Amino acid sequence: MSDHISWSPETAADRLRAVERRLASDDPALKHVFTQTFFEEARSQIEDLGKCGSSPLSGALVSVKDLFDVEGFVTRAGTTFMAQDAAARSDAPPIGHLREAGGILVGHTNMTELAYSGLGLNPHYGTPDNALESGCIPGGSTSGGAVSVARGAADIAIGTDTGGSLRIPAAFNGIVGFKPTQSSVSRRGCKALSQSLDSVGPMARTVEACRLAYSVMTGKRSETSGTVEPDFVVPTNYGMDDLAPEVAAGFENAVSSLSDAGFKITQGPVETLETLKSLAIWQFASIESRAEYDEAFRTRHDEIDPRISSRMARADEADAVSYRKTLNLRQKLIEDYLAEMGGKILLMPTVPILAPSVASLEDDAEYGRVNLQVLRNPSIGNVMDCCSVSLPFSGDGKTIGIMLTATAGLDHGLLALAARCEAIFGQ
């Protein structure tokens, strides 16, 4: 068993019981983390672990974002309007793959309604507390998933990433979040926010745990083993101009650590990111979420978080021609970015700020401003169809996220490089 792995088939039952006890005792660290639990089914899974052979995931506790179908349970997507839907008749494919490999499904985790925010607040089911700074937001939209890992209630959390929804909460809670190349993990059985930008991936305490989960989740449906160049580019023209002092200092120290370890790091403009500034990114989630949930938007509007419904309403601001132009520009950006970056790695802070307090976001305008701020850097990976990982980096008592982004299809190469960086950051 790898030193990076904390689970085993032999300890699974005891570890699951420990999570049950914590939830039964109303452990404040796990408040609002799970929207429902699968304990009875999980105990049956543990009894059947012998059928999973020597899978390295056997006995791992896995939390599942409430966007994914889990057989026998309702998928609510953080909403109340789906709470009475029929239970799922089968697992979403990546969840099924994890189950077959011996992953123990613990429960559905809380999330921003419809996954439509990078902050992680949910007025229906409560907001999980940040694992590093009490009273602060967990980040979203995979909020409960990140906290479940950071608080030791899961080894691996499965979520989605449309503009940073795995990497933002990973950065805010001091864990690893991996957004794969979109095509590499099936999105069937997962409720959509944006068909154009959604990706499915894992969070965990280590890169190795993310790698193991990702390898299983793909179901070997595509090849993502291209090699990357250990050649980092820090863009001077995008996402680096409003860093909180703690983030700026942490990022500078992380860059120095990588440079001292012999990595090549270049600082300069990335021309494709200049064009990205003119892309109407908001159209993807706004228009495509309306396509998914328009009936609820029209007939059950009062049941939707106003901060979510107001963003869905923006779909009415765009016509078909303008949206087609946005799609066309995005496709050109993907091609231009690949030509410019090749196998190089974009190196940035995952988010430019530390997690703000929940209280500071009571004003809708401030909520909107901070939401855009935290989505800006990680959304590069979604728009450009990249794979991207956020690594925790600690210094001076603060933990930030360091984001490595590679072009599509280089997932395993990126994870291997991320593991090297993780070791350097941990020294």
Secondary structure, DSSP 8 states (H G I E B T S, - for coil): --TT----TTTHHHHHHHHHHHHHTT-GGGTTTEEEE-HHHHHHHHHTGGGGTT-TTTT-EEEEETTB--TTS---TT-STTTTS---SS--HHHHHHHHTT-EEEEEE--SGGG--SS---TTT-----SSSTTB---SSSHHHHHHHHTTS-SEEEEEESSSTTHHHHHHHTSEEEE--GGGS--TTB--S-TTT-EEEEEESSHHHHHHHHHHHTTT-S-------SEEEEESSSS-SS--HHHHHHHHHHHHHHHHTT-EEEEE--HHHHHHTTS-THHHHHHHHHHHHHHHHHHSGGGS-HHHHHHHHGGGG--HHHHHHHHHHHHHHHHHHHHHHTT-EEEEESSSS---BSGGG-SHHHHHHHHHHHHHTTHHHHHTT-EEEEEEEEETTEEEEEEEEE-TT-HHHHHHHHHHHHHHHT-
